[in-house]
Amino acid sequence: MPGTLASIVYSPQPGSYNRKSLHEALLVADFGIAGDRKGGHPRRNLNIMDQEMLDVLSSEGYPTGPGILGENLIFIGADISTQPRGCQFRIGHDVVIEVVRLRE
């Protein structure tokens, strides 16, 4: 899947909605970002969005910015909302993530 990773955000503290931007992250299989308070959720491990959708939402008046809508990763040029289940994104040389379901 083409696209460029533009943002990484996670919530490091239990009981807090404070989000922190990262330059890099350790992704753990079947968990998500290491240390993320929402990691390991049985129905989702990682929330991803594309910048193009965030631009549309922003133009409609929704607040947007890294992590504001709960996304962990933002891609540019990926058009995630049109990708089928099972679509995979390669990040760097070692990481592959798979779209399991669209976020509602």
Backbone as CSV, one residue per row, in Angstrom:
resi,resn,N_x,N_y,N_z,CA_x,CA_y,CA_z,C_x,C_y,C_z
1,MET,0.858,-1.174,0.000,0.000,0.000,0.000,0.900,1.231,0.000
2,PRO,0.738,2.123,-0.964,1.538,3.351,-0.974,1.087,4.310,0.118
3,GLY,1.922,5.222,0.429,1.619,6.225,1.444,2.854,6.492,2.276
4,THR,2.821,7.597,2.966,3.937,8.000,3.816,3.434,8.180,5.232
5,LEU,4.115,7.607,6.191,3.757,7.780,7.589,4.100,9.208,8.006
6,ALA,3.092,9.956,8.461,3.286,11.368,8.790,3.251,11.651,10.286
7,SER,2.616,10.781,11.071,2.456,11.069,12.492,2.290,9.782,13.281
8,ILE,2.870,9.765,14.488,2.693,8.679,15.444,2.292,9.323,16.767
9,VAL,1.183,8.856,17.349,0.685,9.405,18.615,0.205,8.241,19.478
10,TYR,0.431,8.358,20.789,-0.104,7.352,21.705,-0.463,8.005,23.028
11,SER,-1.197,7.261,23.856,-1.573,7.712,25.197,-0.831,6.856,26.205
12,PRO,0.164,7.426,26.865,1.034,6.609,27.709,0.531,6.275,29.103
13,GLN,-0.500,6.944,29.593,-0.876,6.755,30.996,-2.279,6.201,31.128
14,PRO,-2.452,5.170,31.954,-3.802,4.679,32.224,-4.667,5.777,32.846
15,GLY,-5.919,5.834,32.402,-6.846,6.812,32.967,-6.650,8.225,32.452
16,SER,-5.777,8.415,31.478,-5.509,9.747,30.945,-5.794,9.765,29.452
17,TYR,-6.284,10.887,28.958,-6.494,11.042,27.527,-5.399,11.901,26.914
18,ASN,-4.365,12.184,27.690,-3.239,12.962,27.215,-2.503,12.166,26.146
19,ARG,-2.367,12.733,24.966,-1.691,12.062,23.857,-0.336,12.681,23.632
20,LYS,0.617,11.854,23.258,1.977,12.330,23.019,2.414,11.914,21.624
21,SER,3.045,12.848,20.930,3.614,12.558,19.618,4.959,11.871,19.794
22,LEU,5.241,10.953,18.892,6.496,10.219,18.903,7.182,10.342,17.551
23,HIS,8.505,10.283,17.541,9.252,10.247,16.282,9.362,8.812,15.777
24,GLU,9.308,7.870,16.701,9.318,6.456,16.360,8.616,5.704,17.474
25,ALA,8.172,4.495,17.161,7.464,3.691,18.161,7.775,2.224,17.940
26,LEU,7.658,1.469,19.012,7.772,0.028,18.931,6.357,-0.520,18.760
27,LEU,6.106,-1.200,17.640,4.812,-1.832,17.431,4.909,-3.282,17.854
28,VAL,3.954,-3.709,18.672,3.941,-5.057,19.219,2.779,-5.822,18.586
29,ALA,3.054,-7.003,18.054,2.021,-7.826,17.427,0.868,-8.070,18.393
30,ASP,-0.346,-7.946,17.885,-1.578,-8.159,18.655,-1.710,-7.229,19.854
31,PHE,-1.009,-6.115,19.849,-1.119,-5.134,20.923,-1.255,-3.720,20.372
32,GLY,-0.333,-3.295,19.510,-0.285,-1.922,19.011,1.009,-1.272,19.448
33,ILE,0.966,0.001,19.776,2.161,0.727,20.194,2.501,0.350,21.635
34,ALA,3.728,-0.066,21.846,4.182,-0.431,23.195,3.946,0.739,24.140
35,GLY,3.305,0.461,25.274,3.046,1.479,26.280,1.764,2.260,26.084
36,ASP,1.027,2.027,24.993,-0.217,2.757,24.747,-1.308,2.217,25.663
37,ARG,-1.990,3.119,26.361,-3.016,2.681,27.309,-4.164,1.948,26.623
38,LYS,-4.371,2.162,25.312,-5.433,1.472,24.588,-4.929,0.244,23.846
39,GLY,-3.646,-0.032,23.937,-3.081,-1.189,23.258,-3.660,-2.482,23.793
40,GLY,-3.676,-3.500,22.949,-4.137,-4.814,23.353,-5.641,-4.989,23.376
41,HIS,-6.393,-3.984,22.949,-7.848,-4.101,22.908,-8.205,-5.271,21.983
42,PRO,-9.134,-6.130,22.387,-9.409,-7.330,21.595,-9.953,-7.059,20.189
43,ARG,-10.590,-5.922,19.947,-11.150,-5.652,18.621,-10.309,-4.683,17.805
44,ARG,-9.336,-4.049,18.404,-8.455,-3.161,17.659,-7.178,-2.936,18.444
45,ASN,-6.093,-2.850,17.737,-4.806,-2.640,18.379,-4.199,-1.295,18.014
46,LEU,-4.602,-0.754,16.879,-3.977,0.437,16.340,-5.008,1.176,15.498
47,ASN,-5.166,2.461,15.717,-6.069,3.268,14.895,-5.246,4.045,13.884
48,ILE,-5.617,3.907,12.599,-4.901,4.626,11.550,-5.889,5.471,10.748
49,MET,-5.406,6.603,10.262,-6.201,7.487,9.403,-5.278,8.061,8.345
50,ASP,-5.899,8.602,7.295,-5.078,9.276,6.300,-5.311,10.781,6.388
51,GLN,-4.286,11.527,6.054,-4.331,12.987,6.143,-5.425,13.569,5.263
52,GLU,-5.672,12.944,4.148,-6.708,13.442,3.239,-8.086,13.418,3.901
53,MET,-8.401,12.357,4.645,-9.680,12.299,5.369,-9.698,13.337,6.483
54,LEU,-8.593,13.522,7.163,-8.537,14.548,8.203,-8.757,15.936,7.618
55,ASP,-8.253,16.181,6.408,-8.473,17.465,5.742,-9.959,17.680,5.438
56,VAL,-10.641,16.619,4.982,-12.078,16.702,4.713,-12.827,16.995,6.008
57,LEU,-12.520,16.250,7.063,-13.193,16.461,8.352,-12.941,17.870,8.886
58,SER,-11.729,18.358,8.731,-11.402,19.720,9.166,-12.224,20.747,8.403
59,SER,-12.391,20.551,7.090,-13.175,21.493,6.282,-14.652,21.484,6.666
60,GLU,-15.092,20.384,7.305,-16.478,20.275,7.778,-16.632,20.775,9.211
61,GLY,-15.546,21.282,9.791,-15.611,21.873,11.118,-15.189,20.975,12.267
62,TYR,-14.780,19.751,11.975,-14.329,18.855,13.041,-12.925,19.244,13.480
63,PRO,-12.644,19.128,14.777,-11.271,19.390,15.229,-10.374,18.243,14.767
64,THR,-9.243,18.580,14.224,-8.296,17.567,13.770,-6.888,17.976,14.175
65,GLY,-6.003,17.066,14.076,-4.599,17.244,14.433,-4.103,15.904,14.908
66,PRO,-2.818,15.727,15.016,-2.290,14.422,15.409,-2.897,13.896,16.709
67,GLY,-3.609,12.778,16.594,-4.179,12.107,17.753,-5.511,12.632,18.251
68,ILE,-5.985,13.749,17.737,-7.211,14.351,18.274,-8.430,13.449,18.097
69,LEU,-8.504,12.725,17.009,-9.640,11.827,16.778,-9.340,10.396,17.227
70,GLY,-8.282,10.224,17.988,-7.943,8.921,18.534,-7.023,8.086,17.671
71,GLU,-6.565,8.646,16.559,-5.701,7.866,15.685,-4.285,7.791,16.244
72,ASN,-3.658,6.648,16.038,-2.258,6.459,16.427,-1.312,6.836,15.290
73,LEU,-1.707,6.468,14.068,-0.859,6.727,12.909,-1.639,7.501,11.863
74,ILE,-0.995,8.491,11.255,-1.567,9.230,10.132,-0.669,9.000,8.925
75,PHE,-1.290,8.592,7.822,-0.585,8.401,6.563,-0.989,9.486,5.578
76,ILE,-0.078,9.866,4.712,-0.371,10.783,3.615,-0.380,9.960,2.332
77,GLY,-1.429,10.124,1.529,-1.503,9.453,0.238,-1.911,7.999,0.306
78,ALA,-2.607,7.582,1.338,-2.960,6.169,1.489,-4.428,5.867,1.215
79,ASP,-5.317,6.836,1.326,-6.762,6.666,1.097,-7.295,5.418,1.803
80,ILE,-7.112,5.390,3.095,-7.434,4.214,3.911,-8.910,3.831,3.837
81,SER,-9.798,4.806,3.767,-11.236,4.502,3.802,-11.705,3.683,2.604
82,THR,-10.941,3.633,1.527,-11.353,2.849,0.354,-10.654,1.494,0.281
83,GLN,-9.817,1.199,1.247,-9.060,-0.055,1.218,-9.887,-1.195,1.802
84,PRO,-9.795,-2.360,1.209,-10.548,-3.512,1.724,-9.917,-4.085,2.988
85,ARG,-10.716,-4.821,3.719,-10.158,-5.573,4.851,-9.044,-6.460,4.333
86,GLY,-8.024,-6.580,5.134,-6.893,-7.399,4.734,-5.798,-6.613,4.032
87,CYS,-6.085,-5.375,3.648,-5.069,-4.524,3.022,-3.922,-4.333,4.005
88,GLN,-2.710,-4.381,3.503,-1.550,-4.255,4.379,-0.746,-3.008,4.057
89,PHE,-0.177,-2.407,5.096,0.701,-1.247,4.989,2.069,-1.659,5.500
90,ARG,3.095,-1.397,4.732,4.465,-1.651,5.186,5.014,-0.339,5.725
91,ILE,5.596,-0.418,6.914,6.229,0.743,7.535,7.698,0.393,7.725
92,GLY,8.556,1.061,6.991,9.978,0.741,7.059,10.245,-0.635,6.492
93,HIS,11.284,-1.282,7.000,11.677,-2.596,6.493,11.064,-3.743,7.275
94,ASP,10.681,-3.498,8.536,10.332,-4.600,9.422,8.869,-4.702,9.826
95,VAL,8.072,-3.673,9.560,6.718,-3.649,10.109,5.674,-3.719,8.996
96,VAL,4.694,-4.588,9.192,3.532,-4.669,8.305,2.305,-4.637,9.205
97,ILE,1.386,-3.712,8.910,0.119,-3.676,9.639,-0.997,-4.009,8.658
98,GLU,-2.074,-4.556,9.179,-3.183,-4.990,8.346,-4.468,-4.295,8.779
99,VAL,-5.245,-3.847,7.790,-6.556,-3.266,8.074,-7.519,-4.426,8.329
100,VAL,-8.039,-4.481,9.554,-8.954,-5.545,9.936,-10.401,-5.081,9.781
101,ARG,-10.645,-3.830,10.145,-11.975,-3.245,9.964,-11.840,-1.742,9.944
102,LEU,-12.815,-1.086,9.319,-12.814,0.367,9.298,-13.341,0.903,10.620
103,ARG,-12.805,1.993,11.044,-13.244,2.630,12.284,-14.560,3.343,12.039
104,GLU,-15.458,3.208,12.988,-16.777,3.846,12.852,-16.887,4.995,13.818
